[in-house]
Amino acid sequence: LLALITQTAIHFSESSIENNSHFSFLTQTKYLSLFVYFLYASVLSKIFMS
C-alpha cells in the first residue's frame, strides 16, 4: 500500500511538472500533503493495531 501511494505521488508530481510549471507547484503541494496525510494515517493505524 505504501509503495502504491509513493508511486502515485511520484507519478502525479512528474506529470504536473510536464504539463505546466505554473500549476505544477500547487499540484505538487496538494498531492504532497495528501501523501503525508496517508503516510501519517498508516503509521498511526500500525501503532494502534499493534
C-alpha distance matrix in Angstrom:
0.0 3.8 5.4 5.1 6.3 8.7 9.9 10.6 12.4 14.3 15.2 16.6 18.4 20.0 21.0 22.5 24.5 25.9 26.8 29.0 29.3 30.5 27.5 24.9 25.3 24.8 21.8 20.2 21.0 19.6 16.2 16.3 17.1 14.3 11.8 13.7 13.8 10.1 10.0 13.1 12.0 9.2 12.0 14.5 12.9 12.7 16.3 17.6 16.2 17.8
3.8 0.0 3.8 5.4 5.1 6.2 8.6 9.8 10.6 12.3 14.1 15.4 16.6 18.3 19.9 21.1 22.7 24.5 25.7 27.5 27.4 28.7 26.0 23.1 23.1 22.9 20.2 18.0 18.7 17.9 14.5 13.8 14.8 12.7 9.6 11.0 11.9 8.6 7.4 10.9 10.9 8.2 10.2 13.3 12.7 12.2 15.4 17.3 16.5 17.8
5.4 3.8 0.0 3.8 5.5 5.0 6.1 8.5 9.8 10.5 12.0 14.2 15.3 16.3 18.1 19.9 21.2 22.5 24.2 26.3 26.3 28.0 25.5 22.4 22.8 23.1 20.1 17.9 19.3 18.7 15.1 14.6 16.5 14.5 11.2 13.2 14.7 11.7 10.6 14.3 14.6 12.0 13.8 17.1 16.5 15.7 18.9 20.9 19.9 20.9
5.1 5.4 3.8 0.0 3.8 5.4 5.1 6.1 8.6 9.9 10.4 12.2 14.2 15.2 16.3 18.1 20.0 21.1 22.2 24.6 25.1 26.6 23.8 21.0 21.8 21.7 18.5 16.8 18.5 17.3 13.6 14.1 15.9 13.3 10.7 13.5 14.4 11.3 11.4 15.1 14.8 12.7 15.3 18.1 17.2 17.1 20.5 22.0 21.0 22.5
6.3 5.1 5.5 3.8 0.0 3.8 5.5 5.1 6.1 8.6 9.8 10.6 12.2 14.2 15.3 16.4 18.4 20.1 20.9 22.8 23.1 24.2 21.3 18.6 19.0 18.6 15.6 13.9 15.1 13.9 10.2 10.5 12.1 9.6 6.9 9.9 10.8 8.0 8.5 12.1 12.2 10.8 13.4 16.0 15.7 16.2 19.1 20.7 20.3 22.1
8.7 6.2 5.0 5.4 3.8 0.0 3.8 5.4 5.1 6.1 8.5 10.0 10.6 12.2 14.2 15.4 16.7 18.5 20.0 21.7 21.6 23.1 20.7 17.5 17.8 18.2 15.3 12.9 14.4 14.2 10.5 9.9 12.3 10.8 7.5 10.0 12.1 10.1 9.3 13.0 14.1 12.7 14.4 17.5 17.7 17.6 20.3 22.4 22.2 23.4
9.9 8.6 6.1 5.1 5.5 3.8 0.0 3.8 5.5 5.1 6.0 8.6 9.9 10.4 12.1 14.1 15.4 16.5 18.2 20.4 20.8 22.7 20.2 17.1 18.2 18.7 15.5 13.5 15.8 15.5 11.7 12.0 14.8 13.1 10.3 13.4 15.3 13.1 12.9 16.7 17.4 15.9 17.9 20.9 20.8 20.7 23.7 25.6 25.0 26.4
10.6 9.8 8.5 6.1 5.1 5.4 3.8 0.0 3.8 5.5 5.0 6.1 8.6 9.9 10.5 12.1 14.3 15.4 16.3 18.6 19.2 20.7 17.8 15.2 16.4 16.3 12.9 11.6 13.9 12.8 9.1 10.5 13.0 10.8 8.9 12.6 13.9 11.9 12.8 16.3 16.6 15.8 18.3 20.8 20.6 21.2 24.1 25.6 25.3 27.1
12.4 10.6 9.8 8.6 6.1 5.1 5.5 3.8 0.0 3.8 5.4 5.2 6.2 8.6 10.0 10.6 12.4 14.4 15.4 17.0 17.0 18.3 15.6 12.7 13.3 13.5 10.4 8.3 10.5 10.0 6.3 6.9 9.9 8.7 6.6 10.0 12.0 10.9 11.4 14.7 15.7 15.4 17.4 19.9 20.4 21.2 23.6 25.4 25.6 27.2
14.3 12.3 10.5 9.9 8.6 6.1 5.1 5.5 3.8 0.0 3.8 5.5 5.2 6.1 8.5 9.9 10.7 12.4 14.3 16.1 16.0 18.0 15.9 12.5 13.5 14.6 11.7 9.3 12.1 12.6 9.2 9.3 12.8 12.2 9.9 12.7 15.3 14.3 14.1 17.5 18.9 18.2 19.8 22.7 23.3 23.5 26.0 28.1 28.1 29.5
15.2 14.1 12.0 10.4 9.8 8.5 6.0 5.0 5.4 3.8 0.0 3.8 5.5 5.2 6.1 8.5 10.1 10.7 12.2 14.7 15.5 17.6 15.2 12.2 14.2 15.0 11.6 10.3 13.6 13.4 10.2 11.5 14.8 13.6 12.0 15.4 17.3 16.1 16.6 20.0 20.9 20.3 22.4 25.0 25.2 25.7 28.4 30.2 30.0 31.6
16.6 15.4 14.2 12.2 10.6 10.0 8.6 6.1 5.2 5.5 3.8 0.0 3.8 5.5 5.2 6.0 8.6 9.9 10.4 12.4 13.3 14.8 12.0 9.3 11.3 11.6 8.0 7.4 10.7 10.1 7.4 9.5 12.5 11.5 10.9 14.2 15.9 15.2 16.4 19.4 20.2 20.3 22.5 24.7 25.1 26.1 28.6 30.1 30.3 32.2
18.4 16.6 15.3 14.2 12.2 10.6 9.9 8.6 6.2 5.2 5.5 3.8 0.0 3.8 5.6 5.2 6.3 8.8 10.0 11.2 11.0 12.9 10.8 7.3 8.7 10.1 7.3 5.3 8.9 9.8 7.6 8.5 12.0 12.1 11.2 13.9 16.2 16.2 16.7 19.5 21.0 21.2 22.8 25.2 26.2 26.9 29.1 31.0 31.5 33.0
20.0 18.3 16.3 15.2 14.2 12.2 10.4 9.9 8.6 6.1 5.2 5.5 3.8 0.0 3.8 5.5 5.3 6.4 8.8 10.7 11.0 13.8 12.2 8.8 11.0 13.0 10.3 8.8 12.6 13.5 11.4 12.2 15.8 15.7 14.5 17.2 19.7 19.3 19.6 22.7 24.1 23.9 25.6 28.2 28.9 29.4 31.8 33.8 34.0 35.4
21.0 19.9 18.1 16.3 15.3 14.2 12.1 10.5 10.0 8.5 6.1 5.2 5.6 3.8 0.0 3.8 5.4 5.1 6.2 9.0 10.5 12.9 10.9 8.4 11.6 12.8 9.8 9.7 13.5 13.7 11.8 13.7 16.9 16.4 15.9 19.0 20.8 20.4 21.3 24.3 25.3 25.3 27.4 29.8 30.2 31.1 33.6 35.2 35.4 37.1
22.5 21.1 19.9 18.1 16.4 15.4 14.1 12.1 10.6 9.9 8.5 6.0 5.2 5.5 3.8 0.0 3.8 5.4 5.1 6.5 7.6 9.4 7.2 4.7 8.1 9.2 6.6 7.2 10.8 11.2 10.3 12.2 15.1 15.2 15.3 18.0 19.8 20.1 21.2 23.7 24.9 25.5 27.4 29.5 30.3 31.4 33.6 35.2 35.7 37.6
24.5 22.7 21.2 20.0 18.4 16.7 15.4 14.3 12.4 10.7 10.1 8.6 6.3 5.3 5.4 3.8 0.0 3.8 5.6 5.9 5.8 8.9 8.2 5.2 8.0 10.5 9.0 8.5 12.0 13.4 12.7 13.6 16.8 17.5 17.2 19.5 21.8 22.3 22.8 25.4 27.0 27.4 28.9 31.3 32.3 33.2 35.2 37.1 37.7 39.3
25.9 24.5 22.5 21.1 20.1 18.5 16.5 15.4 14.4 12.4 10.7 9.9 8.8 6.4 5.1 5.4 3.8 0.0 3.8 5.9 7.5 10.7 10.2 8.2 11.5 13.6 11.7 11.9 15.4 16.4 15.4 16.8 20.0 20.3 19.9 22.6 24.7 24.7 25.4 28.2 29.6 29.8 31.6 34.0 34.7 35.5 37.8 39.6 40.0 41.6
26.8 25.7 24.2 22.2 20.9 20.0 18.2 16.3 15.4 14.3 12.2 10.4 10.0 8.8 6.2 5.1 5.6 3.8 0.0 3.8 7.0 9.2 8.0 7.4 11.2 12.4 10.6 12.0 15.2 15.6 15.2 17.2 19.9 20.0 20.3 23.1 24.8 25.0 26.2 28.8 29.9 30.4 32.4 34.5 35.2 36.4 38.6 40.1 40.6 42.5
29.0 27.5 26.3 24.6 22.8 21.7 20.4 18.6 17.0 16.1 14.7 12.4 11.2 10.7 9.0 6.5 5.9 5.9 3.8 0.0 3.8 5.6 5.7 6.0 9.3 10.8 10.2 11.7 14.4 15.3 15.7 17.3 19.8 20.5 21.1 23.4 25.2 25.9 27.1 29.3 30.7 31.5 33.3 35.2 36.3 37.5 39.5 41.1 41.8 43.7
29.3 27.4 26.3 25.1 23.1 21.6 20.8 19.2 17.0 16.0 15.5 13.3 11.0 11.0 10.5 7.6 5.8 7.5 7.0 3.8 0.0 3.8 5.6 5.0 7.0 9.5 9.9 10.6 12.9 14.6 15.4 16.3 18.7 20.1 20.6 22.3 24.4 25.6 26.3 28.3 30.1 31.1 32.5 34.4 35.8 37.0 38.7 40.4 41.5 43.1
30.5 28.7 28.0 26.6 24.2 23.1 22.7 20.7 18.3 18.0 17.6 14.8 12.9 13.8 12.9 9.4 8.9 10.7 9.2 5.6 3.8 0.0 3.8 5.6 6.6 7.9 9.4 10.9 12.3 13.7 15.4 16.5 18.2 19.8 20.9 22.4 24.1 25.7 26.7 28.3 30.0 31.4 32.8 34.4 35.9 37.4 38.9 40.4 41.7 43.5
27.5 26.0 25.5 23.8 21.3 20.7 20.2 17.8 15.6 15.9 15.2 12.0 10.8 12.2 10.9 7.2 8.2 10.2 8.0 5.7 5.6 3.8 0.0 3.8 5.7 5.6 6.2 8.6 10.2 10.8 12.3 14.1 15.7 16.8 18.1 20.0 21.3 22.7 24.1 25.8 27.1 28.6 30.3 31.7 33.0 34.7 36.3 37.6 38.8 40.8
24.9 23.1 22.4 21.0 18.6 17.5 17.1 15.2 12.7 12.5 12.2 9.3 7.3 8.8 8.4 4.7 5.2 8.2 7.4 6.0 5.0 5.6 3.8 0.0 3.8 5.5 5.0 5.9 8.4 9.7 10.4 11.6 14.0 15.1 15.8 17.7 19.5 20.7 21.7 23.6 25.2 26.3 27.9 29.6 31.0 32.3 34.0 35.6 36.7 38.5
25.3 23.1 22.8 21.8 19.0 17.8 18.2 16.4 13.3 13.5 14.2 11.3 8.7 11.0 11.6 8.1 8.0 11.5 11.2 9.3 7.0 6.6 5.7 3.8 0.0 3.8 5.4 5.1 6.1 8.5 10.0 10.2 12.1 14.1 14.9 16.1 18.1 19.8 20.5 22.0 24.0 25.4 26.5 28.1 29.9 31.2 32.6 34.2 35.6 37.3
24.8 22.9 23.1 21.7 18.6 18.2 18.7 16.3 13.5 14.6 15.0 11.6 10.1 13.0 12.8 9.2 10.5 13.6 12.4 10.8 9.5 7.9 5.6 5.5 3.8 0.0 3.8 5.5 5.1 6.1 8.7 9.7 10.7 12.4 14.1 15.3 16.5 18.4 19.8 21.0 22.5 24.3 25.7 26.9 28.5 30.3 31.6 32.9 34.4 36.4
21.8 20.2 20.1 18.5 15.6 15.3 15.5 12.9 10.4 11.7 11.6 8.0 7.3 10.3 9.8 6.6 9.0 11.7 10.6 10.2 9.9 9.4 6.2 5.0 5.4 3.8 0.0 3.8 5.5 5.1 6.2 8.3 10.0 10.6 12.1 14.1 15.3 16.5 18.1 19.8 21.0 22.4 24.2 25.6 26.8 28.5 30.3 31.5 32.6 34.7
20.2 18.0 17.9 16.8 13.9 12.9 13.5 11.6 8.3 9.3 10.3 7.4 5.3 8.8 9.7 7.2 8.5 11.9 12.0 11.7 10.6 10.9 8.6 5.9 5.1 5.5 3.8 0.0 3.8 5.4 5.2 5.7 8.4 9.7 10.1 11.9 13.9 15.1 15.9 17.8 19.5 20.6 22.0 23.8 25.3 26.6 28.2 29.9 31.0 32.7
21.0 18.7 19.3 18.5 15.1 14.4 15.8 13.9 10.5 12.1 13.6 10.7 8.9 12.6 13.5 10.8 12.0 15.4 15.2 14.4 12.9 12.3 10.2 8.4 6.1 5.1 5.5 3.8 0.0 3.8 5.6 5.0 6.1 8.6 9.7 10.4 12.1 14.2 15.0 16.2 18.1 19.8 20.9 22.2 24.1 25.6 26.8 28.4 29.9 31.7
19.6 17.9 18.7 17.3 13.9 14.2 15.5 12.8 10.0 12.6 13.4 10.1 9.8 13.5 13.7 11.2 13.4 16.4 15.6 15.3 14.6 13.7 10.8 9.7 8.5 6.1 5.1 5.4 3.8 0.0 3.8 5.5 5.3 6.3 8.7 10.1 10.7 12.5 14.3 15.4 16.6 18.5 20.1 21.1 22.6 24.5 25.9 27.0 28.4 30.6
16.2 14.5 15.1 13.6 10.2 10.5 11.7 9.1 6.3 9.2 10.2 7.4 7.6 11.4 11.8 10.3 12.7 15.4 15.2 15.7 15.4 15.4 12.3 10.4 10.0 8.7 6.2 5.2 5.6 3.8 0.0 3.8 5.4 4.9 6.0 8.5 9.6 10.4 12.0 14.0 15.0 16.3 18.2 19.7 20.7 22.4 24.2 25.5 26.5 28.5
16.3 13.8 14.6 14.1 10.5 9.9 12.0 10.5 6.9 9.3 11.5 9.5 8.5 12.2 13.7 12.2 13.6 16.8 17.2 17.3 16.3 16.5 14.1 11.6 10.2 9.7 8.3 5.7 5.0 5.5 3.8 0.0 3.8 5.4 4.9 6.1 8.5 9.8 10.3 12.1 14.0 15.2 16.4 18.1 19.8 21.0 22.5 24.2 25.5 27.1
17.1 14.8 16.5 15.9 12.1 12.3 14.8 13.0 9.9 12.8 14.8 12.5 12.0 15.8 16.9 15.1 16.8 20.0 19.9 19.8 18.7 18.2 15.7 14.0 12.1 10.7 10.0 8.4 6.1 5.3 5.4 3.8 0.0 3.8 5.4 5.1 6.1 8.6 9.7 10.4 12.1 14.2 15.3 16.3 18.1 19.9 21.0 22.4 24.0 25.9
14.3 12.7 14.5 13.3 9.6 10.8 13.1 10.8 8.7 12.2 13.6 11.5 12.1 15.7 16.4 15.2 17.5 20.3 20.0 20.5 20.1 19.8 16.8 15.1 14.1 12.4 10.6 9.7 8.6 6.3 4.9 5.4 3.8 0.0 3.8 5.5 5.0 6.2 8.5 9.8 10.4 12.2 14.2 15.2 16.3 18.3 19.9 20.9 22.2 24.4
11.8 9.6 11.2 10.7 6.9 7.5 10.3 8.9 6.6 9.9 12.0 10.9 11.2 14.5 15.9 15.3 17.2 19.9 20.3 21.1 20.6 20.9 18.1 15.8 14.9 14.1 12.1 10.1 9.7 8.7 6.0 4.9 5.4 3.8 0.0 3.8 5.4 5.2 6.1 8.5 9.8 10.6 12.3 14.2 15.3 16.6 18.4 20.0 20.9 22.7
13.7 11.0 13.2 13.5 9.9 10.0 13.4 12.6 10.0 12.7 15.4 14.2 13.9 17.2 19.0 18.0 19.5 22.6 23.1 23.4 22.3 22.4 20.0 17.7 16.1 15.3 14.1 11.9 10.4 10.1 8.5 6.1 5.1 5.5 3.8 0.0 3.8 5.5 5.0 6.0 8.5 9.8 10.5 12.1 14.1 15.3 16.5 18.3 19.8 21.3
13.8 11.9 14.7 14.4 10.8 12.1 15.3 13.9 12.0 15.3 17.3 15.9 16.2 19.7 20.8 19.8 21.8 24.7 24.8 25.2 24.4 24.1 21.3 19.5 18.1 16.5 15.3 13.9 12.1 10.7 9.6 8.5 6.1 5.0 5.4 3.8 0.0 3.8 5.4 5.1 6.1 8.6 9.9 10.5 12.1 14.2 15.4 16.4 18.1 20.1
10.1 8.6 11.7 11.3 8.0 10.1 13.1 11.9 10.9 14.3 16.1 15.2 16.2 19.3 20.4 20.1 22.3 24.7 25.0 25.9 25.6 25.7 22.7 20.7 19.8 18.4 16.5 15.1 14.2 12.5 10.4 9.8 8.6 6.2 5.2 5.5 3.8 0.0 3.8 5.4 4.9 6.1 8.6 9.7 10.4 12.2 14.2 15.2 16.1 18.3
10.0 7.4 10.6 11.4 8.5 9.3 12.9 12.8 11.4 14.1 16.6 16.4 16.7 19.6 21.3 21.2 22.8 25.4 26.2 27.1 26.3 26.7 24.1 21.7 20.5 19.8 18.1 15.9 15.0 14.3 12.0 10.3 9.7 8.5 6.1 5.0 5.4 3.8 0.0 3.8 5.5 5.2 6.3 8.6 10.0 10.7 12.5 14.4 15.3 16.8
13.1 10.9 14.3 15.1 12.1 13.0 16.7 16.3 14.7 17.5 20.0 19.4 19.5 22.7 24.3 23.7 25.4 28.2 28.8 29.3 28.3 28.3 25.8 23.6 22.0 21.0 19.8 17.8 16.2 15.4 14.0 12.1 10.4 9.8 8.5 6.0 5.1 5.4 3.8 0.0 3.8 5.5 5.2 6.2 8.6 10.0 10.7 12.4 14.2 15.7
12.0 10.9 14.6 14.8 12.2 14.1 17.4 16.6 15.7 18.9 20.9 20.2 21.0 24.1 25.3 24.9 27.0 29.6 29.9 30.7 30.1 30.0 27.1 25.2 24.0 22.5 21.0 19.5 18.1 16.6 15.0 14.0 12.1 10.4 9.8 8.5 6.1 4.9 5.5 3.8 0.0 3.8 5.5 5.1 6.1 8.6 9.9 10.5 12.0 14.3
9.2 8.2 12.0 12.7 10.8 12.7 15.9 15.8 15.4 18.2 20.3 20.3 21.2 23.9 25.3 25.5 27.4 29.8 30.4 31.5 31.1 31.4 28.6 26.3 25.4 24.3 22.4 20.6 19.8 18.5 16.3 15.2 14.2 12.2 10.6 9.8 8.6 6.1 5.2 5.5 3.8 0.0 3.8 5.4 5.1 6.2 8.7 9.9 10.4 12.3
12.0 10.2 13.8 15.3 13.4 14.4 17.9 18.3 17.4 19.8 22.4 22.5 22.8 25.6 27.4 27.4 28.9 31.6 32.4 33.3 32.5 32.8 30.3 27.9 26.5 25.7 24.2 22.0 20.9 20.1 18.2 16.4 15.3 14.2 12.3 10.5 9.9 8.6 6.3 5.2 5.5 3.8 0.0 3.8 5.5 5.2 6.3 8.8 9.9 10.9
14.5 13.3 17.1 18.1 16.0 17.5 20.9 20.8 19.9 22.7 25.0 24.7 25.2 28.2 29.8 29.5 31.3 34.0 34.5 35.2 34.4 34.4 31.7 29.6 28.1 26.9 25.6 23.8 22.2 21.1 19.7 18.1 16.3 15.2 14.2 12.1 10.5 9.7 8.6 6.2 5.1 5.4 3.8 0.0 3.8 5.4 5.1 6.2 8.5 10.1
12.9 12.7 16.5 17.2 15.7 17.7 20.8 20.6 20.4 23.3 25.2 25.1 26.2 28.9 30.2 30.3 32.3 34.7 35.2 36.3 35.8 35.9 33.0 31.0 29.9 28.5 26.8 25.3 24.1 22.6 20.7 19.8 18.1 16.3 15.3 14.1 12.1 10.4 10.0 8.6 6.1 5.1 5.5 3.8 0.0 3.8 5.4 5.1 5.9 8.6
12.7 12.2 15.7 17.1 16.2 17.6 20.7 21.2 21.2 23.5 25.7 26.1 26.9 29.4 31.1 31.4 33.2 35.5 36.4 37.5 37.0 37.4 34.7 32.3 31.2 30.3 28.5 26.6 25.6 24.5 22.4 21.0 19.9 18.3 16.6 15.3 14.2 12.2 10.7 10.0 8.6 6.2 5.2 5.4 3.8 0.0 3.8 5.5 5.1 6.2
16.3 15.4 18.9 20.5 19.1 20.3 23.7 24.1 23.6 26.0 28.4 28.6 29.1 31.8 33.6 33.6 35.2 37.8 38.6 39.5 38.7 38.9 36.3 34.0 32.6 31.6 30.3 28.2 26.8 25.9 24.2 22.5 21.0 19.9 18.4 16.5 15.4 14.2 12.5 10.7 9.9 8.7 6.3 5.1 5.4 3.8 0.0 3.8 5.6 5.6
17.6 17.3 20.9 22.0 20.7 22.4 25.6 25.6 25.4 28.1 30.2 30.1 31.0 33.8 35.2 35.2 37.1 39.6 40.1 41.1 40.4 40.4 37.6 35.6 34.2 32.9 31.5 29.9 28.4 27.0 25.5 24.2 22.4 20.9 20.0 18.3 16.4 15.2 14.4 12.4 10.5 9.9 8.8 6.2 5.1 5.5 3.8 0.0 3.8 5.6
16.2 16.5 19.9 21.0 20.3 22.2 25.0 25.3 25.6 28.1 30.0 30.3 31.5 34.0 35.4 35.7 37.7 40.0 40.6 41.8 41.5 41.7 38.8 36.7 35.6 34.4 32.6 31.0 29.9 28.4 26.5 25.5 24.0 22.2 20.9 19.8 18.1 16.1 15.3 14.2 12.0 10.4 9.9 8.5 5.9 5.1 5.6 3.8 0.0 3.8
17.8 17.8 20.9 22.5 22.1 23.4 26.4 27.1 27.2 29.5 31.6 32.2 33.0 35.4 37.1 37.6 39.3 41.6 42.5 43.7 43.1 43.5 40.8 38.5 37.3 36.4 34.7 32.7 31.7 30.6 28.5 27.1 25.9 24.4 22.7 21.3 20.1 18.3 16.8 15.7 14.3 12.3 10.9 10.1 8.6 6.2 5.6 5.6 3.8 0.0
